[in-house]
């Protein structure tokens, strides 16, 4: 993709999760005696026939992009290179640019393509190129960046698969001249891959050219009408949408707090927490070093479920057994059917798995509800201004949660105080 280094790399879009820039990839060559390197073989093939005008134009366009106002200002690799030899870049370095090497690796063909370029200059020994000193880069200040944004357009409607910068450049050649095209991408969950969003930012050479493009009644790509907006307008819309979502979340949080406060003021009996049935597995055989995270991960992998489907793991390190409670009704029943030998391997331990049913399940869920109601009551008591226990609260250490006897004694203490 057109950006700071090569057209294959994505630009970081202001309103989206950030995308990374790929480093310039060097073309590998073979040094074996008697064996031609890939670029040598390519040169030999190209020398057998005259380069077409289309090929020469592609080469010139690509190199002028590298040394153009937009890319040259922020391409750290090129900026460092031009400082070494009065702006001259050896062709051996230029062939390391992936996009250029994909078009051609024939030095003679590349230099021939630059004969018609007003921006580029070729050295006398035909081994180096540079940007024409008579065409210095503009000052890259806020005014320059603002002007570039004003002649930039957002376009959406391109195929998500198979779209490349070269394809886009071919499409836009029938429109006013542009300086650069930024393909907008988003990362996968692991941020190891990036996928095209179907939209781009295109910066035209002149404001008039951008206005001409925007004034057209219709612009289609493969019979699909493109959505076109000024880039600044698009970014403003996205900013307002983000603020709206933020405000909505804030309103939802405020309503939730208000509802909790209303509930605090009533003396109505506590509603029991609705807990699903067929959703609890029991296990034994855990080793001394077995962690709940290990059990959760092993179960999720074995049963091919998301870890988020597990609501709670009633287990402490050092215990030999525990309970696994799922969010959905019947989930434990379905998972249990997948066990052939009723065992789950967790690292070096083999857990014996059992499904809670009937009275055994009812008794356990009743205990869970009591603990959850106790926890909820403690939260309400704290909100009413009841002094918190712990450091500075008149009690030594933090009270263990889920202990009915301690909850009862604390309530008595509150009444007598």
DRENDO-1510 file (C-alpha; in Angstrom, 1 decimal, always signed):
<recs>
REC; n; res; u; v; w
REC; 1; UNK; +0.0; +0.0; +0.0 .
REC; 2; UNK; +1.2; +3.5; -0.6 .
REC; 3; UNK; +2.5; +5.0; +2.6 .
REC; 4; UNK; +5.8; +5.7; +4.3 .
REC; 5; UNK; +7.8; +2.9; +2.6 .
REC; 6; UNK; +6.0; +0.8; +0.1 .
REC; 7; UNK; +2.6; +0.6; -1.4 .
REC; 8; UNK; +1.9; -2.7; +0.2 .
REC; 9; UNK; +2.0; -1.2; +3.7 .
REC; 10; UNK; -1.1; +0.2; +5.5 .
REC; 11; UNK; -1.4; +3.7; +6.9 .
REC; 12; UNK; -2.4; +4.2; +10.5 .
REC; 13; UNK; -5.9; +5.6; +10.2 .
REC; 14; UNK; -6.8; +8.1; +13.0 .
REC; 15; UNK; -10.1; +6.6; +13.9 .
REC; 16; UNK; -9.4; +3.0; +14.0 .
REC; 17; UNK; -7.5; +0.6; +15.9 .
REC; 18; UNK; -3.7; +1.3; +14.8 .
REC; 19; UNK; -2.2; -0.7; +12.0 .
REC; 20; UNK; +1.5; -1.5; +11.7 .
REC; 21; UNK; +3.9; -0.7; +8.9 .
REC; 22; UNK; +5.7; -3.5; +7.2 .
REC; 23; UNK; +9.5; -3.2; +6.7 .
REC; 24; UNK; +10.9; -2.9; +3.3 .
REC; 25; UNK; +11.7; -6.5; +2.2 .
REC; 26; UNK; +15.0; -7.1; +0.5 .
REC; 27; UNK; +15.0; -9.4; -2.6 .
REC; 28; UNK; +17.1; -12.5; -1.9 .
REC; 29; UNK; +19.7; -13.4; -4.4 .
REC; 30; UNK; +21.6; -16.6; -5.1 .
REC; 31; UNK; +25.4; -16.4; -4.9 .
REC; 32; UNK; +26.2; -19.9; -6.1 .
REC; 33; UNK; +28.9; -20.1; -8.7 .
REC; 34; UNK; +27.5; -20.7; -12.2 .
REC; 35; UNK; +23.9; -20.0; -11.1 .
REC; 36; UNK; +22.2; -16.8; -12.1 .
REC; 37; UNK; +20.5; -14.7; -9.4 .
REC; 38; UNK; +16.8; -14.0; -9.9 .
REC; 39; UNK; +17.4; -10.4; -10.9 .
REC; 40; UNK; +20.0; -11.5; -13.4 .
REC; 41; UNK; +17.6; -14.0; -15.0 .
REC; 42; UNK; +15.0; -11.3; -15.1 .
REC; 43; UNK; +17.3; -8.8; -16.8 .
REC; 44; UNK; +18.3; -11.4; -19.4 .
REC; 45; UNK; +14.6; -12.1; -20.1 .
REC; 46; UNK; +13.7; -8.4; -20.4 .
REC; 47; UNK; +16.7; -7.6; -22.6 .
REC; 48; UNK; +15.4; -10.0; -25.1 .
REC; 49; UNK; +12.4; -7.8; -25.9 .
REC; 50; UNK; +11.8; -4.0; -25.7 .
REC; 51; UNK; +10.0; -2.9; -22.6 .
REC; 52; UNK; +6.4; -1.8; -23.3 .
REC; 53; UNK; +5.3; +1.8; -22.7 .
REC; 54; UNK; +2.9; +0.4; -20.0 .
REC; 55; UNK; +5.8; -1.2; -18.1 .
REC; 56; UNK; +7.9; +1.9; -18.3 .
REC; 57; UNK; +5.0; +4.1; -17.0 .
REC; 58; UNK; +4.4; +1.7; -14.1 .
REC; 59; UNK; +8.1; +1.9; -13.2 .
REC; 60; UNK; +8.2; +5.6; -13.4 .
REC; 61; UNK; +5.0; +6.0; -11.4 .
REC; 62; UNK; +6.3; +3.7; -8.6 .
REC; 63; UNK; +9.7; +5.5; -8.3 .
REC; 64; UNK; +8.1; +8.9; -8.4 .
REC; 65; UNK; +5.8; +7.8; -5.6 .
REC; 66; UNK; +8.9; +6.8; -3.5 .
REC; 67; UNK; +10.5; +10.2; -4.0 .
REC; 68; UNK; +7.2; +12.2; -4.1 .
REC; 69; UNK; +6.2; +14.9; -1.6 .
REC; 70; UNK; +3.9; +12.6; +0.3 .
REC; 71; UNK; +6.1; +9.5; +0.8 .
REC; 72; UNK; +9.5; +11.2; +1.0 .
REC; 73; UNK; +8.5; +13.3; +4.0 .
REC; 74; UNK; +8.0; +10.3; +6.3 .
REC; 75; UNK; +9.9; +7.4; +4.8 .
REC; 76; UNK; +12.7; +7.0; +7.5 .
REC; 77; UNK; +14.6; +4.5; +5.3 .
REC; 78; UNK; +14.8; +6.9; +2.4 .
REC; 79; UNK; +15.5; +9.9; +4.6 .
REC; 80; UNK; +18.5; +8.1; +6.0 .
REC; 81; UNK; +19.7; +7.0; +2.6 .
REC; 82; UNK; +19.6; +10.4; +0.9 .
REC; 83; UNK; +21.9; +11.8; +3.6 .
REC; 84; UNK; +24.7; +9.5; +2.6 .
REC; 85; UNK; +25.6; +10.7; -0.9 .
REC; 86; UNK; +24.1; +14.0; -1.8 .
REC; 87; UNK; +20.7; +12.4; -2.3 .
REC; 88; UNK; +21.9; +9.6; -4.6 .
REC; 89; UNK; +20.5; +6.1; -4.0 .
REC; 90; UNK; +22.3; +3.1; -5.6 .
REC; 91; UNK; +20.2; +0.9; -7.8 .
REC; 92; UNK; +21.2; -2.0; -5.6 .
REC; 93; UNK; +19.3; -0.3; -2.8 .
REC; 94; UNK; +16.3; +0.6; -5.0 .
REC; 95; UNK; +15.9; -3.1; -6.0 .
REC; 96; UNK; +15.3; -3.9; -2.4 .
REC; 97; UNK; +11.9; -2.1; -2.5 .
REC; 98; UNK; +9.4; -4.8; -2.9 .
REC; 99; UNK; +6.8; -3.0; -5.0 .
REC; 100; UNK; +9.5; -1.9; -7.5 .
REC; 101; UNK; +11.2; -5.3; -7.6 .
REC; 102; UNK; +7.8; -6.9; -8.4 .
REC; 103; UNK; +7.4; -4.6; -11.4 .
REC; 104; UNK; +11.0; -5.0; -12.7 .
REC; 105; UNK; +14.5; -5.9; -11.6 .
REC; 106; UNK; +16.2; -4.9; -14.8 .
REC; 107; UNK; +18.3; -1.8; -14.0 .
REC; 108; UNK; +18.5; -0.7; -17.7 .
REC; 109; UNK; +14.7; -0.9; -18.0 .
REC; 110; UNK; +14.2; +1.1; -14.8 .
REC; 111; UNK; +16.6; +3.8; -15.8 .
REC; 112; UNK; +15.0; +4.0; -19.2 .
REC; 113; UNK; +11.6; +4.6; -17.5 .
REC; 114; UNK; +13.1; +7.6; -15.7 .
REC; 115; UNK; +14.2; +9.3; -18.9 .
REC; 116; UNK; +10.8; +11.0; -19.2 .
REC; 117; UNK; +10.6; +11.9; -15.5 .
REC; 118; UNK; +10.8; +15.5; -14.4 .
REC; 119; UNK; +11.1; +14.6; -10.8 .
REC; 120; UNK; +14.0; +12.1; -10.9 .
REC; 121; UNK; +17.6; +12.3; -12.0 .
REC; 122; UNK; +20.0; +9.5; -13.1 .
REC; 123; UNK; +23.8; +9.6; -12.3 .
REC; 124; UNK; +26.3; +9.7; -15.1 .
REC; 125; UNK; +27.5; +6.2; -14.4 .
REC; 126; UNK; +23.9; +4.9; -14.6 .
REC; 127; UNK; +24.2; +3.3; -11.2 .
REC; 128; UNK; +22.3; +5.7; -9.0 .
REC; 129; UNK; +19.2; +7.9; -9.0 .
REC; 130; UNK; +17.9; +10.8; -6.9 .
REC; 131; UNK; +15.2; +13.4; -6.6 .
REC; 132; UNK; +16.0; +16.4; -8.8 .
REC; 133; UNK; +17.7; +19.0; -6.5 .
REC; 134; UNK; +15.8; +21.7; -8.4 .
REC; 135; UNK; +12.6; +20.2; -7.0 .
REC; 136; UNK; +13.1; +20.4; -3.3 .
REC; 137; UNK; +10.6; +18.9; -0.8 .
REC; 138; UNK; +8.1; +21.4; +0.6 .
REC; 139; UNK; +8.3; +22.2; +4.3 .
REC; 140; UNK; +6.5; +19.5; +6.1 .
REC; 141; UNK; +4.7; +21.7; +8.7 .
REC; 142; UNK; +1.2; +21.9; +10.0 .
REC; 143; UNK; +0.1; +24.1; +7.1 .
REC; 144; UNK; +1.3; +21.5; +4.6 .
REC; 145; UNK; -0.3; +18.6; +6.4 .
REC; 146; UNK; -3.6; +20.6; +6.6 .
REC; 147; UNK; -3.5; +21.3; +2.9 .
REC; 148; UNK; -3.0; +17.6; +2.2 .
REC; 149; UNK; -5.9; +16.6; +4.4 .
REC; 150; UNK; -8.2; +19.1; +2.6 .
REC; 151; UNK; -7.5; +17.4; -0.8 .
REC; 152; UNK; -8.0; +13.9; +0.6 .
REC; 153; UNK; -11.1; +11.8; +0.0 .
REC; 154; UNK; -12.6; +8.7; +1.7 .
REC; 155; UNK; -13.8; +6.0; -0.7 .
REC; 156; UNK; -15.6; +2.8; +0.2 .
REC; 157; UNK; -16.9; -0.1; -1.9 .
REC; 158; UNK; -13.8; -2.0; -3.1 .
REC; 159; UNK; -13.6; -5.8; -2.9 .
REC; 160; UNK; -12.3; -7.0; +0.4 .
REC; 161; UNK; -10.3; -9.8; -1.3 .
REC; 162; UNK; -7.8; -9.4; -4.1 .
REC; 163; UNK; -7.6; -5.6; -4.1 .
REC; 164; UNK; -4.0; -4.2; -4.3 .
REC; 165; UNK; -2.6; -0.7; -4.7 .
REC; 166; UNK; -1.6; -1.4; -8.3 .
REC; 167; UNK; -5.2; -2.3; -9.1 .
REC; 168; UNK; -6.4; +0.8; -7.4 .
REC; 169; UNK; -3.9; +3.0; -9.2 .
REC; 170; UNK; -5.0; +1.5; -12.5 .
REC; 171; UNK; -8.6; +2.4; -11.6 .
REC; 172; UNK; -7.9; +6.0; -10.6 .
REC; 173; UNK; -5.7; +6.8; -13.6 .
REC; 174; UNK; -8.9; +8.0; -15.4 .
REC; 175; UNK; -9.5; +10.5; -12.7 .
REC; 176; UNK; -7.5; +13.6; -11.6 .
REC; 177; UNK; -3.9; +12.9; -10.7 .
REC; 178; UNK; -3.3; +11.7; -7.1 .
REC; 179; UNK; -0.3; +11.7; -4.8 .
REC; 180; UNK; -1.0; +8.6; -2.8 .
REC; 181; UNK; -3.6; +5.9; -1.9 .
REC; 182; UNK; -3.9; +4.5; +1.6 .
REC; 183; UNK; -5.6; +1.1; +1.9 .
REC; 184; UNK; -7.3; +1.0; +5.3 .
REC; 185; UNK; -6.8; -2.2; +7.2 .
REC; 186; UNK; -7.8; -3.8; +10.5 .
REC; 187; UNK; -5.9; -6.4; +12.6 .
REC; 188; UNK; -7.1; -9.8; +13.6 .
REC; 189; UNK; -7.5; -10.7; +17.3 .
REC; 190; UNK; -3.8; -11.6; +17.7 .
REC; 191; UNK; -2.7; -8.6; +15.7 .
REC; 192; UNK; -0.6; -10.8; +13.4 .
REC; 193; UNK; -2.5; -10.3; +10.2 .
REC; 194; UNK; -4.2; -7.3; +8.7 .
REC; 195; UNK; -7.2; -7.3; +6.4 .
REC; 196; UNK; -8.5; -4.7; +3.9 .
REC; 197; UNK; -11.6; -2.9; +5.0 .
REC; 198; UNK; -12.8; -2.1; +1.5 .
REC; 199; UNK; -12.1; +1.6; +1.9 .
REC; 200; UNK; -9.2; +3.9; +1.2 .
REC; 201; UNK; -8.0; +7.5; +1.6 .
REC; 202; UNK; -6.8; +9.0; -1.6 .
REC; 203; UNK; -4.9; +12.3; -1.7 .
REC; 204; UNK; -5.1; +14.2; -4.9 .
REC; 205; UNK; -2.3; +16.4; -6.2 .
REC; 206; UNK; -4.5; +19.5; -6.2 .
REC; 207; UNK; -7.6; +20.7; -4.3 .
REC; 208; UNK; -9.2; +21.3; -7.7 .
REC; 209; UNK; -8.6; +17.7; -8.7 .
REC; 210; UNK; -10.2; +16.5; -5.5 .
REC; 211; UNK; -13.2; +18.8; -6.0 .
REC; 212; UNK; -13.6; +17.4; -9.6 .
REC; 213; UNK; -13.7; +13.9; -8.2 .
REC; 214; UNK; -16.2; +14.7; -5.5 .
REC; 215; UNK; -18.4; +16.6; -8.0 .
REC; 216; UNK; -19.0; +13.6; -10.2 .
REC; 217; UNK; -22.5; +12.4; -10.1 .
REC; 218; UNK; -21.5; +8.7; -10.0 .
REC; 219; UNK; -18.2; +6.8; -9.5 .
REC; 220; UNK; -18.5; +3.0; -9.7 .
REC; 221; UNK; -16.0; +0.2; -9.2 .
REC; 222; UNK; -17.1; -3.0; -11.0 .
REC; 223; UNK; -20.7; -1.8; -11.2 .
REC; 224; UNK; -20.7; -0.9; -7.5 .
REC; 225; UNK; -21.3; +2.7; -6.5 .
REC; 226; UNK; -18.5; +4.0; -4.3 .
REC; 227; UNK; -19.3; +5.9; -1.1 .
REC; 228; UNK; -17.4; +9.2; -1.3 .
REC; 229; UNK; -16.8; +11.7; +1.5 .
REC; 230; UNK; -14.2; +14.3; +2.2 .
REC; 231; UNK; -11.7; +12.8; +4.6 .
REC; 232; UNK; -12.1; +15.5; +7.2 .
REC; 233; UNK; -15.9; +15.1; +7.1 .
REC; 234; UNK; -15.6; +11.3; +7.5 .
REC; 235; UNK; -13.2; +11.6; +10.5 .
REC; 236; UNK; -15.6; +14.1; +12.1 .
REC; 237; UNK; -18.5; +11.7; +11.7 .
REC; 238; UNK; -16.5; +8.9; +13.3 .
REC; 239; UNK; -15.5; +11.1; +16.2 .
REC; 240; UNK; -19.1; +12.0; +16.9 .
REC; 241; UNK; -20.1; +8.4; +16.7 .
REC; 242; UNK; -17.4; +7.5; +19.2 .
REC; 243; UNK; -18.6; +10.3; +21.5 .
REC; 244; UNK; -22.2; +9.1; +21.2 .
REC; 245; UNK; -21.2; +5.5; +22.2 .
REC; 246; UNK; -19.3; +6.9; +25.1 .
REC; 247; UNK; -22.2; +9.0; +26.3 .
REC; 248; UNK; -24.6; +6.1; +25.9 .
REC; 249; UNK; -22.4; +3.9; +28.0 .
REC; 250; UNK; -22.3; +6.6; +30.6 .
REC; 251; UNK; -26.1; +7.0; +30.6 .
REC; 252; UNK; -26.5; +3.2; +31.0 .
REC; 253; UNK; -24.1; +3.2; +33.9 .
REC; 254; UNK; -26.0; +6.1; +35.6 .
REC; 255; UNK; -29.3; +4.4; +35.2 .
REC; 256; UNK; -27.8; +1.2; +36.7 .
REC; 257; UNK; -26.6; +3.1; +39.7 .
REC; 258; UNK; -29.9; +4.9; +40.1 .
REC; 259; UNK; -31.7; +1.5; +40.0 .
REC; 260; UNK; -29.3; +0.1; +42.6 .
REC; 261; UNK; -30.0; +3.1; +44.9 .
REC; 262; UNK; -33.7; +2.6; +44.6 .
REC; 263; UNK; -33.4; -1.1; +45.5 .
REC; 264; UNK; -31.2; -0.2; +48.5 .
REC; 265; UNK; -34.0; +1.9; +50.0 .
REC; 266; UNK; -36.6; -0.9; +50.0 .
REC; 267; UNK; -37.0; -3.6; +52.7 .
REC; 268; UNK; -38.3; -6.2; +50.3 .
REC; 269; UNK; -36.8; -9.7; +50.5 .
REC; 270; UNK; -33.9; -10.4; +48.2 .
REC; 271; UNK; -34.7; -12.0; +44.8 .
REC; 272; UNK; -32.8; -15.2; +44.3 .
REC; 273; UNK; -30.3; -15.3; +41.5 .
REC; 274; UNK; -31.7; -17.3; +38.6 .
REC; 275; UNK; -29.1; -20.1; +38.0 .
REC; 276; UNK; -29.3; -22.5; +35.0 .
REC; 277; UNK; -29.7; -26.2; +35.5 .
REC; 278; UNK; -27.6; -28.9; +33.8 .
REC; 279; UNK; -24.7; -26.5; +34.1 .
REC; 280; UNK; -22.4; -27.8; +36.8 .
REC; 281; UNK; -19.6; -30.3; +36.5 .
REC; 282; UNK; -17.7; -31.7; +39.6 .
REC; 283; UNK; -14.1; -33.0; +39.4 .
REC; 284; UNK; -11.5; -34.7; +41.6 .
REC; 285; UNK; -7.9; -35.7; +41.2 .
REC; 286; UNK; -6.3; -32.3; +40.8 .
REC; 287; UNK; -2.6; -32.3; +41.6 .
REC; 288; UNK; -1.0; -30.0; +44.1 .
REC; 289; UNK; +0.2; -27.5; +41.5 .
REC; 290; UNK; -2.9; -27.5; +39.3 .
REC; 291; UNK; -4.3; -24.0; +38.7 .
REC; 292; UNK; -7.8; -23.1; +37.9 .
REC; 293; UNK; -6.6; -21.4; +34.7 .
REC; 294; UNK; -5.1; -24.7; +33.6 .
REC; 295; UNK; -8.4; -26.5; +34.2 .
REC; 296; UNK; -10.4; -23.9; +32.4 .
REC; 297; UNK; -8.1; -23.8; +29.4 .
REC; 298; UNK; -8.0; -27.6; +29.1 .
REC; 299; UNK; -11.7; -28.0; +29.4 .
REC; 300; UNK; -12.4; -25.2; +26.8 .
REC; 301; UNK; -10.0; -26.9; +24.4 .
REC; 302; UNK; -11.3; -30.4; +24.9 .
REC; 303; UNK; -15.0; -29.5; +24.7 .
REC; 304; UNK; -14.4; -26.9; +21.9 .
REC; 305; UNK; -16.1; -24.1; +23.8 .
REC; 306; UNK; -15.2; -20.5; +24.6 .
REC; 307; UNK; -13.7; -20.0; +28.0 .
REC; 308; UNK; -16.3; -17.2; +28.5 .
REC; 309; UNK; -19.0; -20.0; +28.6 .
REC; 310; UNK; -17.6; -20.9; +32.0 .
REC; 311; UNK; -19.3; -18.7; +34.6 .
REC; 312; UNK; -17.3; -19.7; +37.7 .
REC; 313; UNK; -14.6; -22.2; +38.8 .
REC; 314; UNK; -15.2; -23.2; +42.4 .
REC; 315; UNK; -11.7; -24.4; +43.1 .
REC; 316; UNK; -8.6; -23.3; +45.0 .
REC; 317; UNK; -5.0; -24.3; +44.3 .
REC; 318; UNK; -4.0; -27.2; +46.6 .
REC; 319; UNK; -7.5; -28.8; +46.7 .
REC; 320; UNK; -8.0; -32.1; +44.9 .
REC; 321; UNK; -11.5; -31.3; +43.7 .
REC; 322; UNK; -13.9; -28.6; +42.8 .
REC; 323; UNK; -16.9; -27.5; +40.7 .
REC; 324; UNK; -17.2; -25.9; +37.3 .
REC; 325; UNK; -20.4; -23.8; +36.7 .
REC; 326; UNK; -21.4; -22.9; +33.1 .
REC; 327; UNK; -23.5; -19.9; +32.0 .
REC; 328; UNK; -26.0; -21.7; +29.8 .
REC; 329; UNK; -28.6; -24.2; +30.8 .
REC; 330; UNK; -27.7; -27.8; +29.7 .
REC; 331; UNK; -24.1; -26.8; +28.8 .
REC; 332; UNK; -22.5; -29.1; +31.4 .
REC; 333; UNK; -24.7; -32.0; +30.2 .
REC; 334; UNK; -23.5; -31.5; +26.6 .
REC; 335; UNK; -19.9; -31.2; +27.6 .
REC; 336; UNK; -20.1; -34.3; +29.9 .
REC; 337; UNK; -21.3; -36.4; +26.9 .
REC; 338; UNK; -18.0; -35.7; +25.1 .
REC; 339; UNK; -16.0; -37.5; +27.8 .
REC; 340; UNK; -15.4; -41.1; +26.8 .
REC; 341; UNK; -13.6; -42.2; +30.0 .
REC; 342; UNK; -15.0; -39.4; +32.2 .
REC; 343; UNK; -11.5; -38.0; +32.6 .
REC; 344; UNK; -9.9; -34.6; +31.7 .
REC; 345; UNK; -6.2; -34.3; +31.2 .
REC; 346; UNK; -4.7; -31.2; +32.8 .
REC; 347; UNK; -1.0; -31.1; +32.3 .
REC; 348; UNK; +0.2; -34.0; +34.5 .
REC; 349; UNK; -3.1; -34.6; +36.3 .
REC; 350; UNK; -6.1; -36.6; +35.2 .
REC; 351; UNK; -9.3; -35.3; +36.6 .
REC; 352; UNK; -12.3; -37.6; +37.2 .
REC; 353; UNK; -15.3; -35.6; +35.9 .
REC; 354; UNK; -18.9; -36.0; +37.2 .
REC; 355; UNK; -22.1; -34.2; +36.2 .
REC; 356; UNK; -24.2; -32.8; +39.0 .
REC; 357; UNK; -27.9; -33.9; +38.7 .
REC; 358; UNK; -31.1; -34.1; +40.8 .
REC; 359; UNK; -30.8; -33.4; +44.5 .
REC; 360; UNK; -27.0; -33.1; +44.3 .
REC; 361; UNK; -27.4; -30.2; +41.8 .
REC; 362; UNK; -30.2; -28.6; +43.7 .
REC; 363; UNK; -28.2; -28.6; +47.0 .
REC; 364; UNK; -25.1; -27.1; +45.3 .
REC; 365; UNK; -27.1; -24.4; +43.4 .
REC; 366; UNK; -28.9; -23.5; +46.7 .
REC; 367; UNK; -25.6; -22.9; +48.4 .
REC; 368; UNK; -24.3; -20.8; +45.4 .
REC; 369; UNK; -27.5; -18.6; +45.6 .
REC; 370; UNK; -27.0; -18.1; +49.3 .
REC; 371; UNK; -23.4; -17.0; +48.8 .
REC; 372; UNK; -24.4; -14.6; +46.0 .
REC; 373; UNK; -27.2; -13.0; +48.0 .
REC; 374; UNK; -24.8; -12.6; +51.0 .
REC; 375; UNK; -22.3; -10.9; +48.7 .
REC; 376; UNK; -25.0; -8.6; +47.2 .
REC; 377; UNK; -26.2; -7.7; +50.7 .
REC; 378; UNK; -22.7; -6.7; +51.8 .
REC; 379; UNK; -22.3; -4.4; +48.8 .
REC; 380; UNK; -25.6; -2.7; +49.7 .
REC; 381; UNK; -24.6; -2.3; +53.3 .
REC; 382; UNK; -21.4; -0.6; +52.2 .
REC; 383; UNK; -23.3; +1.8; +50.0 .
REC; 384; UNK; -25.5; +2.7; +52.9 .
REC; 385; UNK; -22.5; +4.1; +54.7 .
REC; 386; UNK; -21.7; +1.1; +56.8 .
REC; 387; UNK; -18.0; +1.1; +57.8 .
REC; 388; UNK; -15.9; -1.2; +55.7 .
REC; 389; UNK; -14.0; -4.0; +57.4 .
REC; 390; UNK; -10.3; -4.4; +57.0 .
REC; 391; UNK; -7.5; -2.0; +57.6 .
REC; 392; UNK; -8.6; +0.8; +59.8 .
REC; 393; UNK; -12.2; -0.7; +60.0 .
REC; 394; UNK; -11.9; -2.2; +63.4 .
REC; 395; UNK; -11.2; -5.8; +62.3 .
REC; 396; UNK; -8.0; -7.7; +61.7 .
REC; 397; UNK; -7.4; -8.5; +58.0 .
REC; 398; UNK; -10.0; -9.1; +55.3 .
REC; 399; UNK; -13.0; -11.3; +56.0 .
REC; 400; UNK; -13.2; -14.5; +54.0 .
REC; 401; UNK; -16.0; -14.3; +51.5 .
REC; 402; UNK; -18.8; -17.0; +51.5 .
REC; 403; UNK; -18.7; -17.7; +55.2 .
REC; 404; UNK; -22.3; -17.8; +56.5 .
REC; 405; UNK; -21.3; -17.8; +60.1 .
REC; 406; UNK; -19.1; -14.7; +59.8 .
REC; 407; UNK; -21.9; -12.9; +57.9 .
REC; 408; UNK; -24.4; -13.7; +60.7 .
REC; 409; UNK; -22.0; -12.5; +63.4 .
REC; 410; UNK; -21.3; -9.2; +61.5 .
REC; 411; UNK; -25.1; -8.5; +61.3 .
REC; 412; UNK; -25.5; -9.0; +65.1 .
REC; 413; UNK; -22.6; -6.7; +65.7 .
REC; 414; UNK; -24.2; -4.1; +63.5 .
REC; 415; UNK; -27.5; -4.3; +65.5 .
REC; 416; UNK; -25.8; -4.0; +68.9 .
REC; 417; UNK; -23.7; -1.0; +67.8 .
</recs>
